[in-house]
Amino acid sequence: MREESLDAPQQPARVALYVLALCFALSVLGRGLGVLAGFVKVGLVASNGEARRQIKGGGLRVNDVAVTDEKLVLAPRDLTPDGVIKLSLGKKRHILLKPA
């Protein structure tokens, strides 16, 4: 049986959720934006190589769907009904791309 001291302060569980919205020209999506370049441009990963490693590990998501193809191109069809594209790295880092 495990005993815990009632005198010790208990730390509440903290969950940090970072969401940043970035605006960009709609013409960028019209031409197509490679998923690797997109994650690098918004700063979620430092390089295309890091993006590829994250894809292999299942860490990159577009609109909450895991990216499995590094040649994926973000296009207007990827906009959600709210008019944004959500890029995520892991569980806590998210960027919303909104065409201006």
C-alpha positions as CSV (number, residue, x, y, z in Angstrom):
1,M,0.0,0.0,0.0
2,R,1.3,3.4,-0.9
3,E,1.1,6.3,1.5
4,E,1.1,9.9,0.4
5,S,1.8,12.8,2.7
6,L,-1.1,15.2,3.0
7,D,1.4,18.0,3.9
8,A,3.0,18.0,0.5
9,P,1.4,20.4,-1.9
10,Q,-0.2,18.8,-4.9
11,Q,0.5,20.1,-8.3
12,P,-2.5,20.3,-10.6
13,A,-2.1,18.6,-14.0
14,R,-1.4,21.3,-16.6
15,V,-2.1,20.9,-20.2
16,A,-0.7,23.5,-22.5
17,L,-2.3,24.0,-25.8
18,Y,-0.7,26.4,-28.2
19,V,-2.7,27.6,-31.2
20,L,-1.4,30.4,-33.4
21,A,-3.3,31.7,-36.4
22,L,-1.4,32.9,-39.5
23,C,-2.8,34.7,-42.4
24,F,-1.5,34.1,-46.0
25,A,-2.4,34.9,-49.5
26,L,-5.0,32.6,-51.1
27,S,-2.9,32.5,-54.2
28,V,-0.3,30.4,-52.2
29,L,-2.9,27.6,-51.9
30,G,-4.0,28.1,-55.5
31,R,-0.4,27.2,-56.7
32,G,-0.2,24.4,-54.1
33,L,1.9,24.4,-51.0
34,G,4.0,21.3,-50.3
35,V,3.3,19.9,-46.8
36,L,7.0,19.8,-46.0
37,A,7.4,23.5,-46.9
38,G,4.2,24.4,-45.1
39,F,5.4,23.0,-41.8
40,V,8.8,24.6,-42.2
41,K,7.3,28.0,-43.2
42,V,5.1,28.2,-40.1
43,G,7.9,27.2,-37.8
44,L,6.6,23.9,-36.5
45,V,9.8,22.1,-37.8
46,A,13.2,23.5,-38.6
47,S,13.8,21.7,-41.9
48,N,12.4,19.4,-44.5
49,G,14.4,16.6,-43.1
50,E,12.9,17.1,-39.6
51,A,9.4,17.2,-41.2
52,R,10.1,13.8,-43.0
53,R,11.2,12.3,-39.7
54,Q,8.1,13.5,-38.0
55,I,5.9,12.1,-40.8
56,K,7.6,8.7,-40.4
57,G,6.9,8.9,-36.7
58,G,3.3,9.9,-37.2
59,G,3.8,13.3,-35.6
60,L,2.5,15.7,-38.3
61,R,-1.2,16.2,-38.9
62,V,-3.2,18.3,-41.3
63,N,-6.7,19.0,-40.1
64,D,-6.3,16.3,-37.4
65,V,-5.4,13.6,-40.0
66,A,-1.9,12.1,-39.8
67,V,0.3,12.9,-42.8
68,T,1.6,9.8,-44.4
69,D,2.9,11.1,-47.8
70,E,5.7,13.7,-47.8
71,K,4.6,14.8,-51.3
72,L,1.2,15.9,-50.1
73,V,0.3,19.3,-51.5
74,L,-2.0,21.7,-49.5
75,A,-4.7,23.1,-51.7
76,P,-8.0,25.0,-51.3
77,R,-9.7,21.6,-50.9
78,D,-8.0,21.3,-47.5
79,L,-9.8,24.3,-46.0
80,T,-12.2,23.4,-43.2
81,P,-15.7,24.8,-43.1
82,D,-14.3,27.5,-40.9
83,G,-11.9,28.5,-43.7
84,V,-8.7,27.4,-42.1
85,I,-6.1,24.6,-42.4
86,K,-4.9,23.2,-39.1
87,L,-1.3,22.1,-39.0
88,S,-0.2,20.1,-35.9
89,L,3.0,18.8,-34.5
90,G,2.3,16.2,-31.8
91,K,-0.5,16.9,-29.3
92,K,0.3,20.4,-28.2
93,R,1.5,22.5,-31.1
94,H,-1.0,23.7,-33.6
95,I,-1.1,26.4,-36.3
96,L,-4.2,27.6,-38.1
97,L,-3.6,28.9,-41.6
98,K,-6.2,31.3,-42.7
99,P,-6.3,32.7,-46.3
100,A,-6.5,36.5,-46.4
